[in-house]
């Protein structure tokens, strides 16, 4: 089933899914989702990831493809 994502959420997901298993820091993800002149707190990325997980879990309660590596960043699970 389709999952509606914001543009920012889509860009974050795209960045993670392009290299499954590769860890992306919050800074890497901010660079992927925001223009250079836009300032956002790195915790904003956490909020976007949390909302994305919820949207995917609404469709698939067992969704766990986005992993958190505490103190490092996020990665898309390798299949």
Buried (B, 14 or more C-beta within 10 A) or exposed (E): EEBEBEEBBBBBBEBBEEEEEEBBBBEBBBEBBBEEEEEBEEEBBBEBBEBBBEBBEEEEEEBEBBBEEEEEBBBBEEE
